[in-house]
Amino acid sequence: MNQPLPPGVPARQAALRLLDAVLRRGETIEQASGRTLASIRADNDRALARAIAAEVLRHLPDLDALINSATQRALPDDAKARFALRIALAQMLALGTPGHAAIATVLPLVDGGPRKLVHGVFGTLSRRGVTLPDPPALPAATAERWAAQWGDDVVAAAARAMATPPPLDLTLKGEDGPEGLELLAGHRRLPRGTAIPDLPGYDEGAWWVQDIAASIPARLLGPGEGNAVDACAAPGGKTMQLAAAGWAVTAIDLVESRLARLHANLERTGLSADTVVGDATSWRPAAPVDAVLIDAPCSATGIFRRHPDVIHRVHPALIEQMADLQRHLLAHAAGWLKKGGRMVYATCSLERAEGEEQVAAFLSANRDFAIDPVRQDELPPGIAPASEGWVRILPGALEEQGGCDGFFIARFVRAG
């Protein structure tokens, strides 16, 4: 009969499985969490497993450099001993776990000779008094790709942004909300770690969690009394924004379980929308609509502060795959719009292929559409529209106020 694992070890074992899913199979932490954390009953243990995995991913190049400095022969990237050392070091150096507890809870993850190796390498690094650099290093491939597109200053800003998990942003249903920094009307920013259910207005559905950058696309459609379609709508932040602004919203998403979360959010806030389980690249409305919001599936490289897995699993082939999907979605959704109607296209991506290049190709193929330039008074101070009329939000934006996600947003108008 298998002996139960010592206290604390199941959370570390789950963290190892999460990291394996991200680094070896290319899954997101969200995708892997349901399966990986299912056997862990305690909420705090599940949260610890995710926190350990996130800190390993946030500091991975630096952790590996430390490990390599203490081994005569480099460990393979996928060796369990390397994973165990990453977990132990991340606990000690990033999460403040005492060294003896950090190593004791990972040694059961390895057997035989590797256990002695892990213990020896960890001991060597502990005695050296090693620390993690601040800011952390980005993976070389990511840094090179972003430097080629945006320059070294943006790469440096991204590294600084990676160093600390972001603050908590709320979008308000009305005018009232918790006390906090207001970067735009209807927005509040609170310190990270704020207990969300304890905030005033939570039970009443007076607000929802949404990064300030992610709230801009729906804002750019403004208040409305007509019909709007929110393509790829779940988990529902933008759908709720449109409904709160007066639009009659049809929300589409391919995955029924994701729409269940949207339904829960609508119920909590007392807002309404028609929901459709369907593929936005083939679905059509019964009649042309006044507004379309496309928050397109993308590489999500712009949300690396909250989801550090993206900078390790996203590669050029995946970016091109997502760009191809975006091209089809944008071309198809354009046909939903009335003459004179407006369409917003957005991605939480830092890749030109998923932003500027998409717009150029779309306008070339659709002569009845033009850019509807975004005005500065529609954006928070510190974020400016590009000369072309669209919005490109890069690392470094709002840095003094706590930063924001990376985004590309363009607003189109169809000729009347």
N, C-alpha and C positions, 0 to 999 in steps of 0.2 A: 504494500500500500504506500502511495506517495505521501511523504511527510509534508505538512503545511509549511509554506514559506515563512521565514521569520518576519516579524512586523516591519513594515516599511519597504520590504522587497517587492511585493506585487506592484506598487506604484512605479518603481524603477523598472521592473520588467515590462510594464505597459509603456513606459517612456521609450524603452528600447524598441518595442514593436512599432510605435508611432514613427520613430526615426527610420527604421527599416522600410516602412511603407513609403515614406517621403523620398528617402535617398536612393533606395534600390528599385522601387516600383513606380515612382513618380506620382504618387497619390498626394492629395492635400491632407492636412491634419484633420480637417472636417470630415473628409471621406473616410479616413481611417479610424476616427475616434469611435464611431458607433460599434464597430466590430472589436476593436482593440480594448476598449474600456468597458465592454459589456459585463465582464466578470467581476469588476470592482464595484462594490456596493456603496462605499462611503463617498459622499460628494467631495470631501476634502482630499481624498486619495486620487480621485479622478482629476480634480483641479491640479494637484501636485504633478501628476504624470504629464499633463499638458504643459504646465509651466516649465518642467525640466526639459521637455522636448523643444519648446519654443526657445529657451535660453541656449540650448545646444545649437540650434539653427541660427540664432542671432549672432553667435560667436564662433561658428564652425571653423573658418580658416585659422583663427587665432588659437583655438583649442588644438587643432591638428598640428600647428606649428610647435606648440609646447610639447605635445606627445612625441613628435619627430625629434625634438631636441634631446630627448631622454632615452632614445632607443638606438642601438647600434645598427639595426637593420629596420627600415621603414615597414610598419605594419600595413597590410593591404587595407584599402579604404573600407571594404566590407567585412573586415575581421571583427568578430564579436569582442575581442579584447580592446580594439580601438573604440567601439561603441561604448563599452563599459567605462573606459577612461574618459571619454567625452562627457558621459553622464556624471561621473564622480567629480570631475573638474568643474563642470558647469554648476553643480550644486555648491561646491566650496567657494568658487571665485565669483559667481554671478548671483547666487541665491543666499549666500551667507550660511550655508550648512556647515557645522563643524567638520573638520577633515576626517576625524575618526568615524563619524556617522556616515559621511559621504562614501568612504571606501567600504565600510562594513555592509552597506546596503546594496553595493554593486557586485561584490565578490561572489555572492551566490548565483549571479547571472552567467559566470564562466566556470568551466571545469578543467581539471588537470593542470598542465603546464601553464596555460594562459592565465590561470588565477595567480600564480606566482609572479608572472610577468606584470600583470595589472597592479598587483600590490607593490612591486618594486618600482615601477615607473611612477606611480602616484606618490610613493614615499620620497623618491628623488625630487620630484617637482615641489612637493610640500616643503622639504628641507631648504630648497632654493628660495622659498618665499615668492614664488611666481605670482604675477597678476595679469589680468587681461588688459590689453591696450584700450584706450578711450580716445576716439571712437573705434569701434570694431572694424576690421577689414571686411570689405565685400568680397564675394567669390570673384576670382580673376576674370572669368568669362563675362559675368554681369558687369563688372567695372569697365571692362574694355568695350562692351556693347554700348553702355550708356555714355561713356566718354566720347565714342565716335559720333553719337547722335546729339549730345548736349554739352560736352566739354567737361574738363576736369573739375570745375567748381561745382557742378551739379553732382558729380560722383562724391565729392567731399561732403556736400550737404546731405546726400543719401546716407553716407556712413554715420554722420551725426544723428540723423533721424533714426537709424537702426539702433542706436545705443539705448534708447529708452522707449518703453511702450507708451502709446499716445494717451492724451487726456480723453475725457468722455464728452461727446457732443450730443446735444438734444435738439430735435426739431419740434417746435411747439405747434399744437393744433390751432390755438388761438393766440392771444396776446400774453397770457399769464403762464409762468413757469417757475421752476426753482431759481434761486439766486445764483448768478454766475456771470462769466464774461459773455457779452453779447457782441458777436462779430458781424451779425446781420440781424435785421428785424425777424423775430420768430425763431431765434437761435439762442442756445445757452451752452457755454463750455464750463465743465467742472473738472476738478482734479481726477487723475486716473485712480482707480481703486474705490471710487465712490460706490456705495451700495445702492444699486439701481432700485430695487423694490421699496427701499426706505425713503425715497425722495417724494416730496409732496406732489400730488397729481398723478402718481403711477396708477393707482387703482381706478382713478377716474378717466384714464386714457388721455390726459392732457398733453402728452408729448410721447416721442419715441426716440430711440437711440439711432443716430445717423451722423456720420462724419460731415463736417461743414462742406467739404468738396463734393461729397455725394449728394448733398441737398441742392446744389446749384442747377443741375439739369432740369428738374421739375419746376424750379422757380422761374426758369427762362420761358416757360409757357404762360406764366402769369395767371391771373384770375380768369375764369371762363364760365360760360353758361351752356356751352355746346358739348359735343361728344369728343372724348379723348380715348386713345388706345395706349396702354402701357404694355409694350412688348417685353417679354422676359422679366415679368413683374416681381416675382418672389425675391426676397421675403416681404416686400410690400411698402418700404419706406416711401418710395416715389409714388406709388398708388395712393397712399394716404395723403401725401402732399397735394396731389391733383384733386382728390375728393374734397379735401379741406378748402381748396381754392375755388370750389364750385363746379368743377367739371363732372359730367356723367361719365364714369370711367369703366372701360372694359379692360380687365387685366388678364394677360395671357402668360402662361408658363408651361413648359414642356413636361414638368415633373409634378405629379399630383401631390406628393408629400410636401413639396415646397409650397404649393398653394394652400395646404392645410395650415401652415405657419402664417401665411398672409391672412387667411380667414380669422385666425386667432387674434392677429393684430388689429384687424378691422373691428372685430367684436369688442376688444378692449377700448378702442378709441371712439366707438359709436359712429364710425364712418361706413360708407357703403360703396360697393363696386360690384359689377358683374364679373365673374371669373370664368375663364375658359382654360381647360386643359388641352393644349394643342401646340403645334409647331408653328412658330411665327414666320417661318420661311415658306409656308404653304397656306396658312389660314387667311381668310378674307372676311372683312366686316360685311354686314348686309347692305350697307350704304356707305358712301364716302363720309369721312369724319373731319372734324375741325382741327384736331391736333393729334400728333403722334409723338410718343416718347420711346426712343430705342436706347435702353441701357444694355448694350450688346454684350453677349458672352465674349470674354477676352482672356488674355494671359494673366490679367490681374496683377501685373508687376507694380502697379501704383499703390497697392495696399500692403507693401512689404513690412511696414512698421507693425501692423497688427498680425500679419500672417507671414512670418519670415521664411516659411517653407517655399514661397514662390521664387525666391532668388536662387534656390538650389534645384528646383525641378523644371523651371521654364527654360527652354532652349529655342534656337532659331526655327527649327522645324515645327514646334508647337505654335510659335508666334505666327508663322505663315498659315498653319492650319486654321487658327482662329481668325486671321485676316480674311481668309477665303470665305468662312462662314459669315463674317460681318458684311462682306460684299454682297452675298446673296440676300441677307436679311435686309440691308439698306435698300437694295434695288426693289425688293418685293414690297416692303412696307411703304415705299413712296407711292405706290398705287392705291393705298388706302385713303389718301389725303384729298380733301376738297380743293378746288382752285381757291387760292387766297389763304389756304390753311398753312399752319406752321408745324415743322417737325424738328425735334431735337435728337441728335445722335451723340451718344456718350460712351466712353470706355474708361474703366479705372486702370489704364495701361500707360506705361512710360515709353511705349514703342511707336515710332512714327508710322510703321506699317498698319497700326490699328487706329490711327488718328489722322494726321495731316494727309497721308497718302490715300486713305479711304475717301476723304472729302474731295481731293483732286480728281480721283477716278469717277466718283459719283457725279460731280458737276459736269465733267466732260461727257458723260453718257446721258445726262438728264438736263436738257437745255431749258426746260420749263421750271427748274429750281435755281434759286440763288441763295447765297449766304445772307441771312438776316443778322446784321452785325450786333454783337452783344455790347451793351453800354457799360461804362465803368460804374454807374450808379446801380447796376443790377448785381454787382459783385462786392465782396467784402474788401475793405482797404487792405492792400498788400497783395491782391490778385488783380491783374490787369488783362483786358482782352488783347489778343495779338493784333497786329496791323491788318491781318486778313479778315478780322471780325470774329474769329473763333476764340476759344479759351484753352490754353495749355498750362496746366498746373504741374510744376516740377518740384522735386525736393528743394527745400529752402524757403518755399512759400510759407508765410505766417510763422516762420521759425521762432521768433521771439514770443509768440503767443501759444506755442506748443505744437506748431506744424499742422499739416493736413495730408490727406491722401493725394497721390498723383492721379490726374484726370486729364482727359481730352473731351471737349464739349463743343459742338457746332450746332447752330440753329439755322434752319433753312425755311424759306417761304416758297410756296408754289405759285406761279404766275396766275393771276385771275383772268 
